[in-house]
């Protein structure tokens, strides 16, 4: 039996599952990477004529990690990932917007508060 994993030992709460925190962190990092890549393409720092798949791949990773992380409250006590649920809406809408218009980046940025909330909440007790 590992230290800090038993409820009630020395009056402490059980250790929070690291899987939930890691998934929130990974989903948030993927989101930031995707936004940075998309911004670099939009301002023409990066030319993606042959590298379009990078942004699409980052998006798939972001959406997958966010979806999986959002399920952690079902199988752990960690509720911080509940903040990611609203991010699923802009993630579902972003591929349906024209990347050459402001609607695409505005939709993508709409998810930012969800990731920030999940990151801030993951360090709080019961979060």
Rosetta constraint file for C-alpha pairs under 8 A:
AtomPair CA 1 CA 5 HARMONIC 7.41 0.50
AtomPair CA 1 CA 6 HARMONIC 7.87 0.50
AtomPair CA 2 CA 6 HARMONIC 7.80 0.50
AtomPair CA 4 CA 9 HARMONIC 7.42 0.50
AtomPair CA 4 CA 12 HARMONIC 7.94 0.50
AtomPair CA 4 CA 14 HARMONIC 6.38 0.50
AtomPair CA 4 CA 15 HARMONIC 5.70 0.50
AtomPair CA 5 CA 14 HARMONIC 5.27 0.50
AtomPair CA 5 CA 15 HARMONIC 5.26 0.50
AtomPair CA 6 CA 13 HARMONIC 7.91 0.50
AtomPair CA 6 CA 14 HARMONIC 5.61 0.50
AtomPair CA 6 CA 15 HARMONIC 7.71 0.50
AtomPair CA 7 CA 11 HARMONIC 7.99 0.50
AtomPair CA 7 CA 12 HARMONIC 6.74 0.50
AtomPair CA 7 CA 13 HARMONIC 5.46 0.50
AtomPair CA 7 CA 14 HARMONIC 4.52 0.50
AtomPair CA 8 CA 12 HARMONIC 5.40 0.50
AtomPair CA 8 CA 13 HARMONIC 6.03 0.50
AtomPair CA 8 CA 14 HARMONIC 7.17 0.50
AtomPair CA 9 CA 13 HARMONIC 7.72 0.50
AtomPair CA 16 CA 77 HARMONIC 7.26 0.50
AtomPair CA 16 CA 78 HARMONIC 6.71 0.50
AtomPair CA 17 CA 21 HARMONIC 7.24 0.50
AtomPair CA 17 CA 76 HARMONIC 6.75 0.50
AtomPair CA 17 CA 77 HARMONIC 7.60 0.50
AtomPair CA 17 CA 78 HARMONIC 7.04 0.50
AtomPair CA 18 CA 22 HARMONIC 6.02 0.50
AtomPair CA 19 CA 23 HARMONIC 6.06 0.50
AtomPair CA 20 CA 24 HARMONIC 6.22 0.50
AtomPair CA 20 CA 69 HARMONIC 6.53 0.50
AtomPair CA 20 CA 72 HARMONIC 5.72 0.50
AtomPair CA 20 CA 76 HARMONIC 7.35 0.50
AtomPair CA 20 CA 78 HARMONIC 6.49 0.50
AtomPair CA 20 CA 81 HARMONIC 7.29 0.50
AtomPair CA 21 CA 25 HARMONIC 6.12 0.50
AtomPair CA 21 CA 122 HARMONIC 6.06 0.50
AtomPair CA 22 CA 26 HARMONIC 5.96 0.50
AtomPair CA 23 CA 27 HARMONIC 5.96 0.50
AtomPair CA 23 CA 65 HARMONIC 6.71 0.50
AtomPair CA 23 CA 66 HARMONIC 7.75 0.50
AtomPair CA 23 CA 68 HARMONIC 7.51 0.50
AtomPair CA 23 CA 69 HARMONIC 5.10 0.50
AtomPair CA 24 CA 28 HARMONIC 6.08 0.50
AtomPair CA 24 CA 65 HARMONIC 8.00 0.50
AtomPair CA 24 CA 66 HARMONIC 7.34 0.50
AtomPair CA 24 CA 69 HARMONIC 5.69 0.50
AtomPair CA 24 CA 80 HARMONIC 7.97 0.50
AtomPair CA 24 CA 81 HARMONIC 6.30 0.50
AtomPair CA 24 CA 115 HARMONIC 7.86 0.50
AtomPair CA 24 CA 118 HARMONIC 6.67 0.50
AtomPair CA 24 CA 119 HARMONIC 6.69 0.50
AtomPair CA 24 CA 122 HARMONIC 7.79 0.50
AtomPair CA 25 CA 29 HARMONIC 6.06 0.50
AtomPair CA 25 CA 119 HARMONIC 6.77 0.50
AtomPair CA 26 CA 30 HARMONIC 6.10 0.50
AtomPair CA 26 CA 65 HARMONIC 6.89 0.50
AtomPair CA 27 CA 31 HARMONIC 6.17 0.50
AtomPair CA 27 CA 62 HARMONIC 5.70 0.50
AtomPair CA 27 CA 63 HARMONIC 7.84 0.50
AtomPair CA 27 CA 65 HARMONIC 4.89 0.50
AtomPair CA 27 CA 66 HARMONIC 5.07 0.50
AtomPair CA 27 CA 69 HARMONIC 7.12 0.50
AtomPair CA 27 CA 115 HARMONIC 7.97 0.50
AtomPair CA 28 CA 32 HARMONIC 6.23 0.50
AtomPair CA 28 CA 62 HARMONIC 7.82 0.50
AtomPair CA 28 CA 66 HARMONIC 7.82 0.50
AtomPair CA 28 CA 115 HARMONIC 5.65 0.50
AtomPair CA 28 CA 116 HARMONIC 7.88 0.50
AtomPair CA 28 CA 119 HARMONIC 7.60 0.50
AtomPair CA 29 CA 33 HARMONIC 6.11 0.50
AtomPair CA 30 CA 34 HARMONIC 6.02 0.50
AtomPair CA 30 CA 58 HARMONIC 6.77 0.50
AtomPair CA 30 CA 59 HARMONIC 7.96 0.50
AtomPair CA 30 CA 61 HARMONIC 6.80 0.50
AtomPair CA 30 CA 62 HARMONIC 5.02 0.50
AtomPair CA 30 CA 65 HARMONIC 7.94 0.50
AtomPair CA 31 CA 35 HARMONIC 6.15 0.50
AtomPair CA 31 CA 58 HARMONIC 7.99 0.50
AtomPair CA 31 CA 59 HARMONIC 7.70 0.50
AtomPair CA 31 CA 62 HARMONIC 5.49 0.50
AtomPair CA 32 CA 36 HARMONIC 6.06 0.50
AtomPair CA 33 CA 37 HARMONIC 6.09 0.50
AtomPair CA 33 CA 58 HARMONIC 7.45 0.50
AtomPair CA 34 CA 38 HARMONIC 6.05 0.50
AtomPair CA 34 CA 55 HARMONIC 6.42 0.50
AtomPair CA 34 CA 58 HARMONIC 5.50 0.50
AtomPair CA 34 CA 59 HARMONIC 6.32 0.50
AtomPair CA 34 CA 62 HARMONIC 7.50 0.50
AtomPair CA 35 CA 39 HARMONIC 5.97 0.50
AtomPair CA 35 CA 108 HARMONIC 7.60 0.50
AtomPair CA 36 CA 40 HARMONIC 6.08 0.50
AtomPair CA 37 CA 41 HARMONIC 6.24 0.50
AtomPair CA 37 CA 55 HARMONIC 6.65 0.50
AtomPair CA 38 CA 42 HARMONIC 6.08 0.50
AtomPair CA 38 CA 55 HARMONIC 6.64 0.50
AtomPair CA 39 CA 43 HARMONIC 6.16 0.50
AtomPair CA 40 CA 44 HARMONIC 5.97 0.50
AtomPair CA 40 CA 45 HARMONIC 5.03 0.50
AtomPair CA 40 CA 46 HARMONIC 5.60 0.50
AtomPair CA 41 CA 45 HARMONIC 6.00 0.50
AtomPair CA 41 CA 46 HARMONIC 4.98 0.50
AtomPair CA 41 CA 47 HARMONIC 6.26 0.50
AtomPair CA 41 CA 48 HARMONIC 6.93 0.50
AtomPair CA 47 CA 51 HARMONIC 7.73 0.50
AtomPair CA 48 CA 52 HARMONIC 5.26 0.50
AtomPair CA 51 CA 55 HARMONIC 7.90 0.50
AtomPair CA 52 CA 56 HARMONIC 6.71 0.50
AtomPair CA 53 CA 57 HARMONIC 5.75 0.50
AtomPair CA 54 CA 58 HARMONIC 6.06 0.50
AtomPair CA 55 CA 59 HARMONIC 6.10 0.50
AtomPair CA 56 CA 60 HARMONIC 6.28 0.50
AtomPair CA 57 CA 61 HARMONIC 6.25 0.50
AtomPair CA 58 CA 62 HARMONIC 6.01 0.50
AtomPair CA 59 CA 63 HARMONIC 6.01 0.50
AtomPair CA 60 CA 64 HARMONIC 5.97 0.50
AtomPair CA 61 CA 65 HARMONIC 5.99 0.50
AtomPair CA 62 CA 66 HARMONIC 5.96 0.50
AtomPair CA 63 CA 67 HARMONIC 6.01 0.50
AtomPair CA 63 CA 88 HARMONIC 7.60 0.50
AtomPair CA 63 CA 91 HARMONIC 6.54 0.50
AtomPair CA 64 CA 68 HARMONIC 6.15 0.50
AtomPair CA 65 CA 69 HARMONIC 5.88 0.50
AtomPair CA 66 CA 70 HARMONIC 5.95 0.50
AtomPair CA 66 CA 84 HARMONIC 6.74 0.50
AtomPair CA 66 CA 87 HARMONIC 7.97 0.50
AtomPair CA 66 CA 88 HARMONIC 7.49 0.50
AtomPair CA 67 CA 71 HARMONIC 6.69 0.50
AtomPair CA 67 CA 88 HARMONIC 7.29 0.50
AtomPair CA 68 CA 72 HARMONIC 7.04 0.50
AtomPair CA 69 CA 81 HARMONIC 6.05 0.50
AtomPair CA 69 CA 84 HARMONIC 7.65 0.50
AtomPair CA 70 CA 81 HARMONIC 5.07 0.50
AtomPair CA 70 CA 82 HARMONIC 5.96 0.50
AtomPair CA 70 CA 83 HARMONIC 7.89 0.50
AtomPair CA 70 CA 84 HARMONIC 5.70 0.50
AtomPair CA 70 CA 85 HARMONIC 5.99 0.50
AtomPair CA 71 CA 75 HARMONIC 7.27 0.50
AtomPair CA 71 CA 81 HARMONIC 7.50 0.50
AtomPair CA 72 CA 76 HARMONIC 5.66 0.50
AtomPair CA 72 CA 78 HARMONIC 6.96 0.50
AtomPair CA 72 CA 79 HARMONIC 7.57 0.50
AtomPair CA 72 CA 81 HARMONIC 6.57 0.50
AtomPair CA 73 CA 77 HARMONIC 5.95 0.50
AtomPair CA 73 CA 78 HARMONIC 5.59 0.50
AtomPair CA 73 CA 79 HARMONIC 5.17 0.50
AtomPair CA 73 CA 80 HARMONIC 7.81 0.50
AtomPair CA 73 CA 81 HARMONIC 6.70 0.50
AtomPair CA 73 CA 82 HARMONIC 6.94 0.50
AtomPair CA 77 CA 126 HARMONIC 7.37 0.50
AtomPair CA 78 CA 122 HARMONIC 7.61 0.50
AtomPair CA 78 CA 126 HARMONIC 6.33 0.50
AtomPair CA 78 CA 127 HARMONIC 5.84 0.50
AtomPair CA 79 CA 122 HARMONIC 7.83 0.50
AtomPair CA 79 CA 126 HARMONIC 6.72 0.50
AtomPair CA 79 CA 127 HARMONIC 5.02 0.50
AtomPair CA 80 CA 117 HARMONIC 7.85 0.50
AtomPair CA 80 CA 118 HARMONIC 5.10 0.50
AtomPair CA 80 CA 119 HARMONIC 7.50 0.50
AtomPair CA 80 CA 121 HARMONIC 5.05 0.50
AtomPair CA 80 CA 122 HARMONIC 4.95 0.50
AtomPair CA 80 CA 127 HARMONIC 4.73 0.50
AtomPair CA 81 CA 85 HARMONIC 7.46 0.50
AtomPair CA 81 CA 118 HARMONIC 5.51 0.50
AtomPair CA 81 CA 122 HARMONIC 7.62 0.50
AtomPair CA 82 CA 118 HARMONIC 7.24 0.50
AtomPair CA 83 CA 87 HARMONIC 7.85 0.50
AtomPair CA 83 CA 114 HARMONIC 5.20 0.50
AtomPair CA 83 CA 115 HARMONIC 7.00 0.50
AtomPair CA 83 CA 117 HARMONIC 5.84 0.50
AtomPair CA 83 CA 118 HARMONIC 4.99 0.50
AtomPair CA 84 CA 88 HARMONIC 6.98 0.50
AtomPair CA 84 CA 114 HARMONIC 5.13 0.50
AtomPair CA 84 CA 115 HARMONIC 6.06 0.50
AtomPair CA 84 CA 117 HARMONIC 7.95 0.50
AtomPair CA 84 CA 118 HARMONIC 6.30 0.50
AtomPair CA 85 CA 89 HARMONIC 7.87 0.50
AtomPair CA 85 CA 114 HARMONIC 7.55 0.50
AtomPair CA 86 CA 90 HARMONIC 7.77 0.50
AtomPair CA 86 CA 111 HARMONIC 7.24 0.50
AtomPair CA 86 CA 114 HARMONIC 6.36 0.50
AtomPair CA 87 CA 91 HARMONIC 6.26 0.50
AtomPair CA 87 CA 110 HARMONIC 7.54 0.50
AtomPair CA 87 CA 111 HARMONIC 4.55 0.50
AtomPair CA 87 CA 112 HARMONIC 7.58 0.50
AtomPair CA 87 CA 114 HARMONIC 5.61 0.50
AtomPair CA 87 CA 115 HARMONIC 7.38 0.50
AtomPair CA 88 CA 92 HARMONIC 6.05 0.50
AtomPair CA 88 CA 111 HARMONIC 7.74 0.50
AtomPair CA 89 CA 93 HARMONIC 6.30 0.50
AtomPair CA 89 CA 111 HARMONIC 7.99 0.50
AtomPair CA 90 CA 94 HARMONIC 5.77 0.50
AtomPair CA 90 CA 107 HARMONIC 5.48 0.50
AtomPair CA 90 CA 108 HARMONIC 6.07 0.50
AtomPair CA 90 CA 110 HARMONIC 6.35 0.50
AtomPair CA 90 CA 111 HARMONIC 5.92 0.50
AtomPair CA 91 CA 95 HARMONIC 7.50 0.50
AtomPair CA 91 CA 107 HARMONIC 7.91 0.50
AtomPair CA 91 CA 108 HARMONIC 6.92 0.50
AtomPair CA 91 CA 111 HARMONIC 7.37 0.50
AtomPair CA 92 CA 96 HARMONIC 7.78 0.50
AtomPair CA 93 CA 97 HARMONIC 6.75 0.50
AtomPair CA 93 CA 107 HARMONIC 7.04 0.50
AtomPair CA 94 CA 104 HARMONIC 5.77 0.50
AtomPair CA 94 CA 105 HARMONIC 7.92 0.50
AtomPair CA 94 CA 107 HARMONIC 5.73 0.50
AtomPair CA 94 CA 108 HARMONIC 6.04 0.50
AtomPair CA 95 CA 104 HARMONIC 7.88 0.50
AtomPair CA 97 CA 101 HARMONIC 7.88 0.50
AtomPair CA 97 CA 103 HARMONIC 6.27 0.50
AtomPair CA 97 CA 104 HARMONIC 5.17 0.50
AtomPair CA 98 CA 103 HARMONIC 6.94 0.50
AtomPair CA 98 CA 104 HARMONIC 5.86 0.50
AtomPair CA 99 CA 103 HARMONIC 7.53 0.50
AtomPair CA 99 CA 104 HARMONIC 5.09 0.50
AtomPair CA 99 CA 105 HARMONIC 7.38 0.50
AtomPair CA 100 CA 104 HARMONIC 7.43 0.50
AtomPair CA 101 CA 105 HARMONIC 7.84 0.50
AtomPair CA 102 CA 106 HARMONIC 6.06 0.50
AtomPair CA 103 CA 107 HARMONIC 5.92 0.50
AtomPair CA 104 CA 108 HARMONIC 6.30 0.50
AtomPair CA 105 CA 109 HARMONIC 6.02 0.50
AtomPair CA 106 CA 110 HARMONIC 6.18 0.50
AtomPair CA 107 CA 111 HARMONIC 7.35 0.50
AtomPair CA 108 CA 112 HARMONIC 7.66 0.50
AtomPair CA 111 CA 115 HARMONIC 6.77 0.50
AtomPair CA 112 CA 116 HARMONIC 6.20 0.50
AtomPair CA 113 CA 117 HARMONIC 5.93 0.50
AtomPair CA 114 CA 118 HARMONIC 6.16 0.50
AtomPair CA 115 CA 119 HARMONIC 6.15 0.50
AtomPair CA 116 CA 120 HARMONIC 6.15 0.50
AtomPair CA 117 CA 121 HARMONIC 5.96 0.50
AtomPair CA 118 CA 122 HARMONIC 6.01 0.50
AtomPair CA 119 CA 123 HARMONIC 7.46 0.50
AtomPair CA 120 CA 124 HARMONIC 7.51 0.50
AtomPair CA 121 CA 127 HARMONIC 5.12 0.50
AtomPair CA 122 CA 127 HARMONIC 5.48 0.50
AtomPair CA 123 CA 127 HARMONIC 6.87 0.50
